[in-house]
Amino acid sequence: MRTTGDLKASRLDPLLHDIDLPLVATLHPLGVRLDIATNSCDVLEAAEECWGRYRPEFPYPPLSFRVIVQPKGRLARPPAFRCHGHLYAVVSDMHNFAIADLDRLSACIFVSEKTAAEHTWLRWFFVEALCYALAAQRYLVPLHAACVARSGVGALLCGPSGAGKSTLAFACARAGWDFVSDDCTFLVTDADDRMAIGKPHHARFRDGAGALFRELEGYVARALPHGKLSIEIPLSAFPEISTAVRCRIGCLVALDRRPGAARAARMPSGEAIEPLLQAGPFYGAEVAARHRQVIGRLLGVPAYRLHYETLDDAIGLLRELAAAPEEP
């Protein structure tokens, strides 16, 4: 039993409104404060796995979670995500669901003990998903892009799922770049620069990554909650790899891996950022307008389409782009 507290609903509290949640913690995902109250050690451990290495960065009002773990119920299946006004719902089944208030930046999560014990499931479906959804309302703008950096200046690697963002980011890190993020990078809403924040403490790869990187051969692929066979590794397992939580975006790079001569072709920055605008979830017109305005800061950033066949080709081209004089 990994829970604590009395889960029996009395006639006076059938909704578990006042259930005792004696375990509390404060973490700072991406630098934003998150207060958690729960009755399960698994919840705090899973949150620590996500964000234990982040430190306070911003003086924003905190996000808040109440996470109630109940003995009954099976392992959560892929949930449905729905939004109505300021209410955001995540529903897997009657024992695994959550409701968030996007105005108050708070969420209440109910999961089974089986789901709580599977930290990857708990993080993917509920803890991480809801935290980033709340932060995206005011504080951060998520971009479906990887990021690597040299001397504090980042290259944002863009492309749809399967384009090779994670693979190229890790290959660059092995070649001396700072690893910032493998699949999702964030802009700060109220900043006046092009500063990006990443998730550099873990990396996820498709099955077969061991054929490209021998050091990954010892990791076992498993189906992540989204159904894709993947490998998740802590970057702390590779002390030779340098990581960075933040960097300033110096260029946008749209990945186009295919046979042929390697080259970097200049492209309009608007053409590069439009897919980023379309890839994010829609939280309503007001939030969408805010995200568009923030992502619009990248319109003046040089953008390139990277045509390459091998990872070495891509790394060489990125080195050339990083060495080019920065445009005003």
Secondary structure by P-SEA (a helix, b strand, c coil): cccccccccccccccccccccccccccccccbbbbbbcccaaaaaaaaaccccccccccccbbbbbbbbbcccccccbbbbbbcccbbbbbcccccccccccccccbbbbbcaaaaaaaaaaaaccaaaaaaaaaacccbbbbcbbbbbcccbbbbbbbcccccaaaaaaaaaaaccccccccbbbbbcccccbbbbbcccbbbbcccccccccccccccccccccccbbbbbcccccccbbbbccccccbbbbbbbcccbbbbbbccccccaaaaaaacccccaaaaaaaaaaaccccccbbbbbbbccaaaaaaaaaaaaaccccc
